[in-house]
């Protein structure tokens, strides 16, 4: 299971642990991913996604999952989120 947010594309970052003696060893910084269930008003159903807490706060700030998906670029979204975005656009157009 990859450690990438399905909405924002936020993934792991690489850096150093730095000791008091200034020795540097490689380490990874992982995003705070959570399995969440978000409600889509336009689709009328709940959707399970693996989202970083930063992404979840952004979704709430924009006004919900539907508004976030319509605003987001396709390159940042996971394949599952891309399918949801296309389904949402079809529903709104109809």
VMD Tcl script that draws the C-alpha trace (Angstrom):
set ca {
  {0.00 0.00 0.00}
  {1.59 3.26 -1.11}
  {1.80 6.10 1.35}
  {0.31 8.82 -0.84}
  {-2.74 10.98 -0.20}
  {-5.47 10.20 -2.74}
  {-6.63 13.82 -2.95}
  {-3.52 15.98 -2.70}
  {-0.82 13.59 -3.93}
  {1.23 14.29 -0.81}
  {3.76 11.50 -0.26}
  {6.86 10.70 1.71}
  {9.80 13.08 1.88}
  {13.44 12.23 2.48}
  {15.73 14.04 4.88}
  {18.37 13.52 7.55}
  {18.46 12.73 11.23}
  {21.11 15.10 12.58}
  {22.84 14.12 15.82}
  {24.42 16.44 18.36}
  {27.79 15.62 16.75}
  {26.28 16.69 13.38}
  {26.28 13.14 11.97}
  {23.65 12.79 9.28}
  {21.70 9.60 8.56}
  {18.94 9.20 5.99}
  {15.32 9.06 7.15}
  {11.84 9.44 5.70}
  {9.05 11.77 6.73}
  {5.66 10.13 6.17}
  {2.39 12.04 5.76}
  {-0.31 11.59 8.39}
  {-2.64 9.37 6.36}
  {-6.04 8.31 7.65}
  {-8.81 6.20 6.16}
  {-11.82 8.51 6.06}
  {-15.37 8.30 4.73}
  {-16.50 11.51 3.04}
  {-20.05 12.28 1.92}
  {-20.70 13.39 -1.64}
  {-23.88 15.48 -1.83}
  {-24.14 15.40 -5.63}
  {-23.59 11.63 -5.90}
  {-25.65 10.94 -2.78}
  {-23.28 8.39 -1.28}
  {-20.32 7.95 1.03}
  {-16.80 7.49 -0.35}
  {-13.84 5.90 1.45}
  {-10.46 7.47 0.75}
  {-6.98 7.41 2.24}
  {-6.33 11.09 2.89}
  {-3.65 13.08 4.69}
  {-4.87 15.31 7.49}
  {-3.64 18.32 5.50}
  {-5.85 17.19 2.62}
  {-8.83 16.65 4.91}
  {-8.52 20.18 6.32}
  {-8.30 21.53 2.76}
  {-11.46 19.65 1.75}
  {-13.35 21.10 4.71}
  {-12.02 24.60 3.95}
  {-13.17 24.49 0.31}
  {-16.65 23.31 1.27}
  {-16.77 19.55 0.92}
  {-15.62 16.70 -1.28}
  {-17.63 17.76 -4.34}
  {-16.17 21.29 -4.38}
  {-12.67 19.91 -3.83}
  {-12.87 17.41 -6.70}
  {-14.21 20.02 -9.13}
  {-11.37 22.39 -8.20}
  {-8.51 19.84 -8.15}
  {-6.17 19.12 -11.04}
  {-6.33 15.58 -12.41}
  {-2.54 15.16 -12.14}
  {-2.71 15.38 -8.33}
  {-5.56 12.91 -7.89}
  {-5.33 9.14 -7.53}
  {-7.05 6.95 -10.16}
  {-9.96 6.36 -7.76}
  {-10.39 10.11 -7.18}
  {-10.17 10.76 -10.96}
  {-13.05 8.34 -11.54}
  {-15.05 10.12 -8.85}
  {-14.34 13.51 -10.44}
  {-15.53 12.33 -13.87}
  {-18.65 10.76 -12.34}
  {-19.34 14.00 -10.44}
  {-18.95 16.13 -13.59}
  {-21.38 13.86 -15.48}
  {-23.90 14.09 -12.64}
  {-23.71 17.88 -12.47}
  {-23.95 18.24 -16.28}
  {-27.11 16.09 -16.40}
}
mol new
graphics top color blue
foreach p $ca { graphics top sphere $p radius 0.5 }
foreach p [lrange $ca 0 end-1] q [lrange $ca 1 end] { graphics top cylinder $p $q radius 0.2 }
display resetview
